[in-house]
Structure formats: C-alpha cells, structure tokens
C-alpha cells in the first residue's frame, strides 16, 4: 500500500497516525516512517485492519440502534 492510500484510509475513519499507532500498539515513529522515501512501505495487513475497524464501527452502530429500540 502506498503512503497516499494509507493517509486516505486514516482520514476515512477519522484517525491520526498517532491514534492508529496506539491502537495497533506500535510506536508512532514506526508508523510515521511507513512510505517515506527509503523507508519501509506500509505493511499489507494495515488495509485489512482498517477494513475490520470500519466493520466494527458499523456493528457498534447497529448494536446501539437495537438496544435503543429495546428500551
């Protein structure tokens, strides 16, 4: 994944690199170096992690709707 794609994904879920790093228990420096010229590329697992994060957010919203209807 390219750095530009990573930035778009982060923006789509309203996360900053620092927040993402904390979420995946990595140092901010590591995450921040992804995709920078001469550095490691963004790992393949990141795209799937964010896809699962989006699904989890949607499921949380559905769960809240269901709970609200029970009350």
C-alpha positions, 0 to 999 in steps of 0.5 A: 500500500502506498503512503497516499492510500494509507493517509486516505484510509486514516482520514476515512475513519477519522484517525491520526497516525498517532491514534492508529499507532496506539491502537495497533500498539506500535510506536508512532515513529514506526508508523510515521516512517511507513512510505517515506522515501527509503523507508519501509512501505506500509505493511499489507495487513494495515488495509485489512485492519482498517477494513475490520475497524470500519466493520466494527464501527458499523456493528457498534452502530447497529448494536446501539440502534437495537438496544435503543429500540429495546428500551 
